[in-house]
């Protein structure tokens, strides 16, 4: 039976018919009674038996409209003949159990599902199951009041239908790979990483109480590589220092296990290298002075 509020399917399980006549005038603005109609005869009730033995034949389809219009690829549009599905029953512990499988079918063959399977998926064992002392599941579900008027609206037959309301909802997400979107996500992620690193540096180097210590630990002053390129002896010393320092660091780390000691050792060696560099420069300066003095002596 059509459900007028949502245009969904209503399967009637119980019907009550009431013969009524008008007790308030049609043009009356107020009626002292709950309803302007009153029963003239005892109501008649009907049960629809064997609902569980009925079955539904379903034809359905789905389409990702944007993707299909762009590519015309059949994987973005399909009907039930090209789909596979499963009907599940949810248990009290939250888990689901498969009740029926729906394989791919021929073009002229719909999906068939019985009301017994639908009720089982909803957790209803039988429509004759008692809800209260005076009510069964036949009376539960959706109720529709359908008045049929006769004799210029002074008499009517009120039909009350109880039944199972079936609502069909298609929902889900369909996606596809898009390289520009991937590239945009990667660039955005790298930009966020760079911003976070800059923010941490600013906080550590200019805001925190130990900012001066953090600044010294973050930045390391190296030797003047312009002088290293000009001085062969200093260049060889730095190369030997680099190779020997890795060996010494590994040995000390195994023996002491202290990174701070290694840091101090590195500072000492850098200081020694810098001192050597200054000494070489002083020696070269003295040599030039002696050469200049010798020339002056010869002239004299």
Secondary structure, DSSP 4 states (H G I P E B T S, - for coil): -B-TTT--EEEEEEEEEEEEEE-S-TT-S--SSSSSEEESS--EEEE---GGG-EEEE--EEE-HHHHHHH--GGGEEEGGG--EEEEEE-TTS-EEEEEEE----TT--EEEEHHHHHHHTT-S-TT-EEETTEETTT-SEEEEEEEEETTTTEEEEEEEEEEEE------------HHHHHHHHHHHHHHHHHHHHHHHHHHHHTSTTHHHHHHHH--PPP-HHHHHH-HHHHHHHHHHHHHHHHHHHHHHHHH--HHHHHHHHHHHHHHHHHHHHHHHHHHHHHHHHHHHHHHHHH-
